[in-house]
Amino acid sequence: MRDEQGLRVEELSIHELAYLAGGPWRVAETALVRMLLAARVEIDRHGMVRVVRPRPRDEVEAVLLAALGPSGTGWLGAPRAAFGPSAPARELEAGLRRRGLLVGGLPPSTRPTPSAGGRVLRLPAAAVGVLLIVVAAVTARLSVAVLGADRTLAMLFAGLAALSAGAALTRRAPPAAEPRTRAADRVVPLLAALRAGEPAPPGWCLPGDGPTPTGRTTWAVLAATGVEALGRPRLTAAVRGRT
């Protein structure tokens, strides 16, 4: 997209802006607050959500409302958690990456499938090997001397002792940390301007922006800053889980 002078202009939806500012969590938060201000959901001071008008306006809202189930009620953590791995969240991320607005991390298509994870040794491998041999040998001798076990039974006890010792000398490997996803450098001035309450810099178009029903801020500032932009401490506390 280009302006009247032929300069390139980047267009962002409110969902895209929210993703750049705070990832899937901010997208879900912004969408829930927009539904609240439109009297389509209610959020009490404890963070419980009740759906008033269940018809979603887009795919993001569809995921959030579906997470509340048939009753249309639940803690707001449920829709936020459901949105992160959803198809609309992946599509938002992929689109922003294609345009060079989101960098770092791993693209959705290349992320490894989460697994139970392996185990790592608590001590150097050579030391573990020596310890297991000692445990097996001592157990075999004690089995013969104390229990009067024959050779076969003594070897069985030695093997079981070595297995138990091996389990004690290992621990679950921590999950591999993924590189952090972040907004591209050219997006940073836009987010800084919105968070400071200033107009978007040249080169950006926010067609979904406009004053919120509260009149205190705009949708773009809400997406860039979070629920704090509304100036409602109780709502902020409920959304942030500080009740």
Disulfide bonds with the S-S distance in Angstrom:
none
